[in-house]
């Protein structure tokens, strides 16, 4: 197994992780920004106010994007397992 192949597999793995985590992170970021703007306009400075909307939003995003995320993870796993002979030999 060449160093180029190892780097290629690592790059593909990192890209897949970022691709899978992206929708959830963007959802949490958008909800956090909206709650921050709401807190700034209403001058409510409650620290725990941001947690419940973020958790609910991420759970909804997980329900919406979950099948796609699972498909991406399974595709990477299938590709790794189909090329397993290259890792051993």
C-alpha positions, 0 to 999 in steps of 0.5 A, spaced: 500 500 500 503 506 497 503 512 501 499 516 496 493 511 497 493 512 504 493 519 503 487 518 498 483 514 503 484 519 509 482 525 504 476 521 502 474 519 509 475 526 512 471 529 506 465 524 507 465 526 515 465 533 513 459 532 508 455 528 513 456 533 519 455 539 514 447 539 515 447 538 522 452 543 523 449 549 519 442 548 522 445 549 529 449 555 526 443 558 523 439 557 529 444 559 534 445 566 530 437 567 530 437 566 537 443 570 538 439 576 534 433 575 538 436 575 545 440 582 542 433 585 540 429 583 546 435 584 551 434 577 554 440 574 557 439 567 559 444 562 557 440 556 557 435 559 551 439 557 546 440 550 547 433 547 547 432 550 540 438 548 537 437 541 540 430 541 537 433 543 530 438 538 530 434 533 531 429 535 526 435 536 521 437 529 523 430 526 521 430 530 515 438 528 513 438 522 516 437 517 510 442 521 506 447 521 511 446 514 512 447 513 504 453 517 504 456 513 510 454 506 507 457 508 500 464 509 503 464 503 507 462 499 501 468 502 497 473 501 503 470 493 504 470 492 496 478 494 496 480 491 502 484 486 498 489 492 496 490 494 504 492 487 505 496 485 499 
